[in-house]
Amino acid sequence: MDQHTAYLSIGSNLGDKKQNLVTAINLLRNHDKIDVAGVSSFYKTQPQNYTDQDWFINAALKIKTLFDPQELLAALKTMEKKLDKDGKAFRFGPRIIDLDIIYYDDLILKTEDLEIPHPRLHKRCFVLIPICDIGAHTFHPVLNLRSDELLKKLEKQETQKVILLEEEA
């Protein structure tokens, strides 16, 4: 079986947000078909879309996987369910954990439940800043720009607050 490279966005804004990310990363590390190859810094990020909620902690992961995109999505949804029995109450609402596929190799895919590359990644500093920590030159196969180029374009026009989470002593 071929190994694929994927980038994931991970976020939490309920409970012990930082620990929720660490727990999810450990679940990924312990999966026999997923190898965590890189983890970005953690960032405190202003909520988007639905803003009347607590700030998020976000990060990005680079993984190697034997899963095809649909299998990977199913594995991520299973992990979300394990960590957050109730799930988010509504779209863009508060959640214990959110795992999204951002890139999968240089694949362009659109199904009923999955779109790769992620359809809103180029509008989200909270996705692009962590992605650039571990894969600044990852290429967006639809927009034909690298992630760092997408971030530069976005930073000029957006005011999304993304703050590096300092390591606590």
HUKA-V609880 format. One line per field, one symbol per residue. burial: b if it has 9 or more other C-alpha atoms within 8 Angstrom, else e. Layout:
burial = ???
//
This chain:
burial = eeebbbbbbbbbbbeebbebbeebbebbbeeeebbbeebbbbbbbbbeeeeeeebbbbbbbbbbbbbeeeebbeebbebbbebbeebbeeeebbbbbbbbbbbbeebbeeeeebbbbbeebbebbbbbbbbbbbbbeebbbeeebbbbebbeebbeeeebebeeeeeee
//
